[in-house]
Amino acid sequence: MTTLFLVDDDEYIINSFRRIFTLKKDKYTPHFFTDPFIALEKLDDLTPDFLFTDISMKGLNGWELVKRFRERSPRTKLIVISGDVDREAADNLADYFLEKPTPYTELIRIMEQEED
């Protein structure tokens, strides 16, 4: 099973992820977070294969979250999904950058590509 961390402080976005990945529970084990600090705490117990995160979040922005994940979990693939486009930062910090709105099929495509 592929383990996912999905982080966005927008409950609507998290619920969308929840609906998508509940349908694919035979292949993915998703963990949903509206608080990036809780995602970091969970990293003490579990190493995800993929982190999907927004950039604009309260408390800890997505770039800082990506940096901390890179340090603590170098094998995790880091995917930023955001309407805030900073291409240079994305290219230097994340494995993938997707602009919102992104169809869920693109998320699946990236994971399948990485698993091959």
N, C-alpha and C positions, 0 to 999 in steps of 0.2 A: 504494500500500500504506500502511496505517495502522501507524505504529510505536508499540509499547507498551513501557513499563518496568513490570515487576511486581516489587514489593519486599516481602519478608516473611522474617523470620529463621527461620520454621518451614519446614523442608524439605518436610514433608507438604503444606503449602499451595502451595508453589512447584511441587511435582510435580503437584498438581491443576491448577494453571494451565497447566502444560506439556502435560498431556493434552488439555485443552480447546482450547488455541490451536494445537496441532499439527494438529488436525482442521480448523482454519480458516486454514491457512497460505496459502491463495490470496488472502486478504483482509488478514491481519494479519502484521506482523513483530514477534514478541514477543522481549523480552530479559528474562531472569529473574535476580534478584539476592537472595541471602540476606544480603548485607551492604550496608546503605544507603550506606556510603562508596564502594563500588565503583560503585554506580549514579550517584553524583555525579561520579566520575571519568569515567565513560562519557559524561556530559553534555558533556564537552569535545569529543567526537568526533561526537556524534549528538544531535539534538533530537527527543524523542518527541512524538507527538501526545497521548498519554495516559500519566499516571503513576497506577498503582494501588498503594497502600501500606497496610500495617498501621501502627498507632500504637505498640504495645508491642514495641520491638525493643531489643536490646543495642547499646550504643555510641552510637547516634544514634536518637532516637525519631522516630516518623513526623511529628509536628508540626514538628520542626526540619527534617526532610527536605522537607516541603511548603513551608516558608518559603524554604529555599534554592533549591528548584526555581522558586518564584514569582519570586524575584529574578533568577535566571539564565536562565530559560526561560518568559517570561510568556505565551507562546501555548499551552503545554502545559496540557491539562485535568487537574486534580488531583482524584483520587478516593480517598477514605479508606475502607478496608474494615476494620472493627474491632469487637471486642466491647466495647471501652472507649468508652463513650458520653459525649462532652462536646460537647453540641449547640452551645453558644455558640462554642467553639473551631472546630468543624467549619464552622459558618456563616460565620465570619470568615476562615478560611484555605483551605478546600477548595471546589472547585466542586460536589462531591457527597460525601455521607456515606452509607455503606451499613453496616448492622449485620451482623456474622457471625452465623450463616451466611447468605450471599447466594447465590442461584442464579446460575449463570453467565449465564443468559438475561438477567438484569438488567444485567450488565456489557455484554453485546452491545447491549441496548436503549439504554443511555446513549450508547455509541459511535455507533450508527446515528442517534440523535437529534441528536447534535452534528455529524455529518457532513452532515446535511440543510441 
